[in-house]
Amino acid sequence: MDRNAELVLEVFRALENRDPERFLALHHENVEYDWPRALPYGGTLQGIAALQRRLETEPEKTWLGTWGPLQPTEQERRMDPRVVSSNGREVVVLYRQRALSPDGERFDEPVLGLYEVRDGKFARAQMFHFDTAGILEFLGRARESNAELAT
C-alpha cells in the first residue's frame, strides 16, 4: 500500500478513535471537504481554520456533530475503511457509516470516499453516499427519538 493510502487510513483511525489532535495534524491547511448538500453537514468546507471554527461554533453542521452523539460505542465508530484504489495522489476508500439511535435503531450503510493527498497531508475529501434519503430518514427518526426521551 502506498504512503498516501496509509495517510488516508490514518485519518480514519484518528476519527474512529476520536483523536482531534491527530485528526487535525494530518490535514493540509487548505483541506476541502465536500458532502452531499442534502445532509445536515452538507456542502463544501474549505480550510482547516474553517473546519475548526465550525466544530467549535456550529457542531450540529458538522459530520462529527451529527454522527458523534449516535456513536456511543466503538462498534458504531468503527468504519472498516478499505482502500479500493490509489493512483499516488487520489485514494478511493469504501467504508461503513454506523450509528445507534436513542431508541435502539441501528444504522449501517456503505459510503465511497474520494480523497486527495497533497504535500504529504490530507487535502480533499468527497463522499458519495449510496442512500442519502435513508440517511436523512434515520437522522430524522433519531432526532424524534431523542426529543421524546428528553421530555
Stockholm file with secondary structure:
# STOCKHOLM 1.0

chainA/1-151         MDRNAELVLEVFRALENRDPERFLALHHENVEYDWPRALPYGGTLQGIAALQRRLETEPEKTWLGTWGPLQPTEQERRMDPRVVSSNGREVVVLYRQRALSPDGERFDEPVLGLYEVRDGKFARAQMFHFDTAGILEFLGRARESNAELAT
#=GR chainA/1-151 SS CCHHHHHHHHHHHHHHTTCHHHHHHTEEEEEEEEECTTSTTCEEEESHHHHHHHHHHCGGGSHHHHHGGGCCSHHHHCCCCEEEEECSSEEEEEEEEEEECTTSCEEEEEEEEEEEEETTEEEEEEEEESCHHHHHHHHHHHHHHHHHHHC
#=GC SS_cons         CCHHHHHHHHHHHHHHTTCHHHHHHTEEEEEEEEECTTSTTCEEEESHHHHHHHHHHCGGGSHHHHHGGGCCSHHHHCCCCEEEEECSSEEEEEEEEEEECTTSCEEEEEEEEEEEEETTEEEEEEEEESCHHHHHHHHHHHHHHHHHHHC
//
